[in-house]
Amino acid sequence: MKKIVLLAALFLSLGFGRVSAQTDYSQILLLMQYLNKMGYSISSSDLDYLQNTLYPLYQYTTEEREVPAETKLDFQLDTIAAAPKDGLYYGLGNYYNTYNAAGYDYDDEVADAMYEYYGVKYKTNGAYIWGLVTAKDKIFWGTVNNILCMPSWQNMTSLSSNQPYANTCWVCEYAKGTRKDAGTNGDIERPRCYMYDTKTGVVKDITPSTTKAPVLDDCLGLRSAAYHNGVVFLGGPGLDSDMGQTSTKSAFLAFDEDGKYLASSDMTNVDGCTVTDVRRWIVVDDVLYCGVAVTTADGVNKGAILRWYGDKSDPFQFHIVGWTANEAGEICEHNGRLYAGGWPTTNLQQPAIFEGPEIPEGGLTPEDAKEWEIKWRMSEYENCPINLRMEQCSLLRSYKGQLYWSIWYVQYGTLPVLQNLGCDLASMKGMASLMAIMRQATLWRTKDFSEVELLYGEEELPTINMQTMEPVVPQPTGWKPKYGRAGFGRYFTAYMWASAEYNDKLYIGTMSTEQLLKPAQETATDLSTQYGLSAISSILGVKEESKGYELYVFDDNDSEPTTVTQDGFGNHAQYGIRNMVTNNDGSDLYIGTASPFNLNRYGGWRLLRLHDNDYVAPPVTGVEQAQAEPLNAGVLVKHEEGYVVLSSLLDERIESVTVCDVAGREVYSEQPVNREAYIFTSQTGGGVRLITVKTKSGSWTAKVVM
């Protein structure tokens, strides 16, 4: 420490600092203390680099990060459903590790005792609500399991091969995972499908068996959801995907609006192309479209816009009605046209916004399948070629005459990218390089692209000189943000992930990477990664109270947004809002969250319902319409071969179960002794049955086909 103080004194005596009159010399000393604490060796010969490169980057990284004020919104928040505790973890690759899709009867005290006496932890494999859609009075969603354990993401802690590892928050076992038929994808259990009935308060697990839907055997997760004309779609990339760009297929499921499984497809031949990824859908003038990634017949990876021509009897009839130069990751309608937000592919290695033709009466058809015009691209702002390939369009929404979009940055990919470039993160240059390329999500809008506004972003951006691989201090971007710095002013806001218009306001949900740092440090297997993670957390000062996703709301196009939550509504294990939809009458906002922390008690996805207490239902002309009070979910119904599992979502004992036929005649009843009940077809007979479950909080009735 004495050496650091002496060097700091020398630094100050020489008048170092980018703008000496504004230099906070206490911050210089603090930076030097950080370096010393992390083990960096500092000598007098390092002071020039500290002055001219590292300190300006440190200023850029830490200063003037103001966040939106707290909202005055009066709201109620309910948890509708949560990912089940569906695994038991005994240790890395342990023979007794199990996965049970139906989930285990869970209790905090029992969990504590199991860990204390047997070293066993409950595991939550369900990571994200990856697709979410409203279908009349039902909410449907599809999931992805253990997404941090995709083989292409082993770089979360190391650039080495996929070796199993565990920390306090999550475990990845790869080939030693509980799924024994998937090679290094052994953690990626088959995704699940769920339906919530807003009228009865019942959640159903409607996942079809792999006998009925074999595409689930080769599916990474169900990344998107749509509803139109009585058909619900859940779809996502194949199991071999690194998020769509190298996948050889996809997996689409179709259900009717009551949750009955209809059919599935791997989408390997849509007008001669293979669909490899799907993220967003939209209905415009009674026509359903979706944006996808495709591999063409001649092997080109690009984007396409699909139109649905099917029905319940033949749901997988799609045709291409537009082309984009890279994956059409986002899609929306604005001023009579469709727009798409692009994800980099080998065909165009940067995000872009594409504009389709004016939508004719009857909608776009295959005759309209032309290349869409690029209206904006990220290189108009981003100065680092490395980053252009690590940024993607993550939000695209038309709101009150303005088109909003966001570009997110893959923050967790920064360390491996620098290491692949030969950067030693255990050096001052490594730390400088890390600060030079790290980015946060930006937010943009325009009315018609005659003028584009940057709402949250940077006036200056540092970069890396691609010839010398030296970090470069911040340079002007040519843009001035209207409201503040990128990430809504938060350094760890990598993603503006979801948006929704609710009660005449625009809501935007984020993903924060802050929670990944400390656990990743526990299992970093090489010195360079350890230094990189330590540098980020030490310099930025990770705060417990700000861990968790953020939710912001714009009241209109003229006001700054306000903060609804900055800490995942108090659950710090929830790192992102992946999807948001309103219910059928627009009275409630449903939020699908993301949490890949499979060993954390509070990890796993959540379905939340937010109700704005100032909501006023729109007038209904000529029709008297009663507004039913939506019920909290009380019971989860899971279908298995030959039986159903009934579980209390309120951690209450089930007092009684009554099963009736469609005529209302009782065919079976029982009084269980815990929060789960198993009802077998042999007890009730086959056919449609009405099952009523009663707990101390109320009763719920579900229609089930036995």
Secondary structure by P-SEA (a helix, b strand, c coil): caaaaaaaaaaaaacccccccccaaaaaaaaaaaaaaacccccccccccccccaaaaaaaaccccccccccccccccccccccccccccccccccccccccccccccaaaaaaaaacccbbbbbccccccbbbbcccbbbbccccccccccccccccccccccccccccccccccccccccccccccccbbbbbccccccccccccccccccccccccccccccccccccbbbbccccccccccccccbbbbbbbcccccccccccccccccccccccccccccccbbbbbbbbbccccccccbbbbbccccccccbbbbcccccccccbbbbcccbbbbbbcccccccbbbbbbbccccccccccccccccccccccccccccccccccccccbbbbcccbbbbbbbccccaaaaaaaaaccccccaaaaaaaaaccccbbbbcccccccccccccccbbbbbccccccccccccccccccccccccccccccccccccccccbbbbbbccccccccccccccccaaaaaaaaaaaaaaccccccccbbbbbbccccbbbbbccccccccccccccccccccccccbbbbbbbbcccccccccbbbbbbbcccccccccccccccccccccccbbbbbcccbbbbbccccccccbbbbbcccccccbbbbbcccbbbbbcccccccbbbbbbbcccbbbbbbbcc
